[in-house]
Amino acid sequence: RPKPFGYGMAWLAVRSRDPKAVMEALGITSATPSNWNSGIGTVYDASLGEAHVYVSPPVNGWVFVVGLSLPYPVGGGFVDKFTPMMVGLGRRFAEVQYFFSYPTIDFFAWARLIDGRLVRAFAVGDEGVVLNKGRTTQEERGLGLKLFELRGVKGRKGDAGAELILHPTEEHVMRLAQRWSIDPTKLDQAGGGAGLGWVGLAPSSWRAERIRKSAA
């Protein structure tokens, strides 16, 4: 049966009941059937997690793709592999969501495509806002996630008189996931039945790649 995950992890929520179709769309060609315990255990494993993803059986109409090997929003100097992944999935599935929660490096991100249209994409890390596309959604505003330029507590004033803005936390990401689809930390309460998913190797095309500067 579904096993909770979410903290210190990246994942996709794809509106589908066909894990194989999701794997095909992502280009995952080498995969082995796996139950929830083995799949989630693999992506959290210190040595296996960097190169593998777990594609879950459907839960209430959603297929989850879990793993830190998933492409993520990057700043300048790196090739953007996150956007092509999301756009490619958006061509095949009615709704695609992405979440990243990793406080170790202070990185949090979320994105949502509906009917192939990017509704929202946001990412923030140590260096500040990495990605900010689309209008802040009603669900974000309901969680107090409105602006992210500075750290601090909403409503207080900084030393220079500028307003300090709430910085997202892991709990914000999980609560936003719950409002958009399913909170993965509560999957054992979602009512999904037993089933097998797939553990696969992350495509080599997902690996981080610096932009090569052309010779002068």
Helices and strands as residue ranges (DSSP letters): E 9-15, H 19-26, E 31-34, H 36-44, E 52-55, E 62-66, H 82-92, E 95-102, G 103-105, E 107-114, E 117-125, E 128-133, H 138-142, H 170-180, G 184-189, E 197-201, G 204-206
